[in-house]
Amino acid sequence: MLQNTFYIVGIICMTLYTMLLIAVVILLIYIKNKITEFTEDIKEKIETAKEITAHPKEVAASVGAAVADTAITKASQLINSKKKKS
């Protein structure tokens, strides 16, 4: 009787430890993938910063064009909304 109880407890413990080991391995793989994704994002941002510093005139021209386009769009919306009210 005592021997059977000991074996049952041992089997339950081995099963739980095996499940815990599998969960830890899955967690480690998940963390590794997140760290890899994070480092790729950082590398991409560093490359973007290098490109900006290498070609500041082109970046400034692009930003200026985007700001001008947005200003023109907002101004035309404002004018059209005033025309509709009148």
C-alpha positions in Angstrom: 0.0 0.0 0.0 2.7 2.5 1.0 4.8 1.4 -2.0 1.9 2.1 -4.4 1.3 5.5 -2.9 4.9 6.4 -3.3 4.9 5.3 -6.9 1.7 7.3 -7.6 3.2 10.4 -6.0 6.4 9.9 -8.0 4.6 9.6 -11.3 2.5 12.7 -10.5 5.7 14.7 -9.7 7.5 13.5 -12.8 4.5 14.4 -15.0 4.3 17.9 -13.4 8.0 18.5 -13.7 7.9 17.4 -17.4 5.0 19.8 -18.1 6.9 22.6 -16.2 10.0 21.9 -18.3 8.0 22.1 -21.6 6.5 25.4 -20.4 9.9 26.8 -19.6 11.3 25.8 -23.0 8.3 27.4 -24.7 8.7 30.6 -22.6 12.4 30.8 -23.5 11.7 30.4 -27.2 9.1 33.2 -27.0 11.5 35.5 -25.1 14.2 34.8 -27.7 11.9 35.6 -30.6 10.8 38.9 -28.9 14.5 39.9 -28.3 15.4 39.1 -31.9 12.4 41.2 -33.1 13.4 44.1 -30.8 17.0 44.0 -32.0 15.9 44.0 -35.7 13.7 47.1 -34.9 16.7 48.8 -33.3 18.9 48.0 -36.3 16.3 49.4 -38.7 16.0 52.6 -36.7 19.8 53.0 -36.6 20.0 52.5 -40.4 17.3 55.1 -40.8 19.2 57.5 -38.6 22.4 56.9 -40.7 20.5 57.5 -43.9 19.1 60.8 -42.5 22.6 62.0 -41.4 24.1 60.9 -44.8 21.6 62.8 -46.9 20.2 65.7 -44.8 19.2 67.8 -47.8 17.0 65.1 -49.3 15.3 64.5 -46.0 14.7 68.2 -45.4 13.2 68.5 -48.9 10.9 65.5 -48.2 9.8 66.9 -44.9 9.2 70.4 -46.4 7.2 68.9 -49.2 5.1 66.9 -46.8 4.5 70.0 -44.6 3.5 72.1 -47.6 1.1 69.4 -48.9 -0.5 69.2 -45.4 -0.8 73.0 -45.2 -2.4 73.3 -48.6 -4.9 70.6 -47.8 -5.9 72.2 -44.5 -6.1 75.6 -46.1 -8.4 74.3 -48.9 -10.6 72.5 -46.3 -10.9 75.7 -44.3 -11.8 77.7 -47.4 -14.3 75.1 -48.5 -15.9 75.0 -45.1 -16.3 78.8 -45.1 -17.9 78.8 -48.5 -20.4 76.2 -47.4 -21.4 78.3 -44.4 -21.9 81.4 -46.5 
